[in-house]
Amino acid sequence: MGPLNIGIEKATQKAKQFCAYQERNHDEVRQKLYTFGLYQDQVNAVLSQLIDENYLNEERYAIAFAGGRFRIKDWGRIKIKYELKKHQVSEYCIKQALLNISEEEYQQKIEKLATIKLKSLKGEKNEFIKKKKLQSYLMQKGYESYLINECLQKM
């Protein structure tokens, strides 16, 4: 059984609640509207209304996404940018989101992650392998190679 068409007014109200709960990207809201049984022209009309009424704002979403992933999940800029692109966020909004991450906090975060990872590798006797594991870990987290190399030189 397919989605039931609940009507454009009720769908708009539900979409507003969906957006008010937390920042959403356009594609996420579009998919939600289709689950309400709306057609493409109806979905586009509701999306336009949500944007006009500031329930939906791509730049605000990108900034919230980047800040959360950086502070909570310890992601670096490369991983954040990649994920935002997967969410079909514009280059401009991605750039704005990344600019909202303070350089000082970013440097502190990579150093903190490196210190924690090195402690977990204390059983590794071979320094080359230890540095390689640390480098791989920080790259997987999405940090830039030049920052990783600076970090490795300090350790």
N, C-alpha and C positions, 0 to 999 in steps of 0.2 A: 504494500500500500504506500503510495507517494505522500508527500507533505500536503497537509490541508491548507487551503488558502484562507487565512484568518482575516483578510482585509487589510487594506493599506493603512488605515488609521490605527488599528490595533498593532500592526507590524511596526509602524513608526514609533508608537509608544514603547513597545518592547525593545526596539533598537536603541531608543534613548536611554532606557534603564541599563541595557547591555553596555553602552558606552560610558554611562555615568559611574558604573561600578569600578572600572579601571580603563586606562588608556588602551585603545584598540587601533589596529591598522585597517586601512580601507578594505583589503581583501578579506580579512576576518569578518568584518561587518557584512560585506557582500554575501559571503557564504551563509552567514546566519539568516540574512533576509531571504535567501533562496529556500532555507528550511521552513520558512513560514508560508511557502507556496506562492510567493510573488513572481511575477514575470520580469524579464529583463528591464523593460521600460519603467516598471514600478520600482524595481530595485534602484535604478539610477536616480529616479525622482526622490526616493527616501534618502539615498546617499547625499544628494545635493542639499536636501533640507538639513541633514545632520551636520554637514560642513558649514552651511550658512549660519546655523544656530550654535556653532562651535562645540558640538558634541564630539565631533570627529576632526582631529587636527594632526596631520602627518608629522609635522615638526615636533609637536608636543609629545606624540607617541615615541618618536625616535629618541628624544632626549630622555624620556622616562625609561625606555628599554635599555639604552646604553648605560645610564646611571645605575640601574638595578643590576645589570649583568656585571658591571665593573665592581660595584660595592659588595654585592651578595655572592656572586659566583666567581669573582676574581678574574674575569676575562680581560684580555688585552684588546687593544684597538683593532687588530687584524681580525680576530674572531667576531667582535661586535659588528664590524663593517660587513663581514661575510654574512652574518645572520640577518642583518637589516636588509641586505640585498635580496636574501631569500624571501623576505617579507615584502618585497617589491617597494621598498622605500626609496625615494628619489636621492640622487647624489647630494643635492643641496642639503636635504634634511639629515643625511648621514654625516655630512661635514659639520653641520651645526651641533649635532649630538656629540660628536667626538670632541669638538671644541669646548663642550661643557664639562669635560673631565679635566680636572686641574693637573697640570704637569707635575707639581710637587706630590700630590696624592698618588699619581701614576708611578712615579719613581719610588716612593715609599712602598707601594704595593708589590712591585716586582722584587724589591730587596727583601721584603718580608716573606714572600713566597719562596725565594731562593734560600733564605735562611732556614725556613721550615723544612724544605725539601732536603737540604744538606744534612740536617739533623737525622732525617729518616734514612739517609744513605751512609751513616757513620760506620756501618759494618763493612762497607766496600773499601778494600785496601788500595786498589788501583786508582790513582788520581785521575787518569785519563778517562776511565769508565765512569767514575763519579761525575766528572764535568760533562761528559756526553749525556748521561741520564738527566742531569740538571737542565742542560740545554734542551733536550727533547721535551721535558716536562713544561718548561716555560714557553716553548714554541707551540705545544699543544694547547696551552692556555691562551695563545693568541698574541704574544708579545713580539715586538720587532727584534730582528736579529742583532741590530747594532746595540740595542739596550741589553740584550742577553749577553753579548760579548763584553760590554762594559761591566756588567754584573759578575761575570766569570773572572774578569781580571782583578776585581776587588776581593774576591773570595780567596 
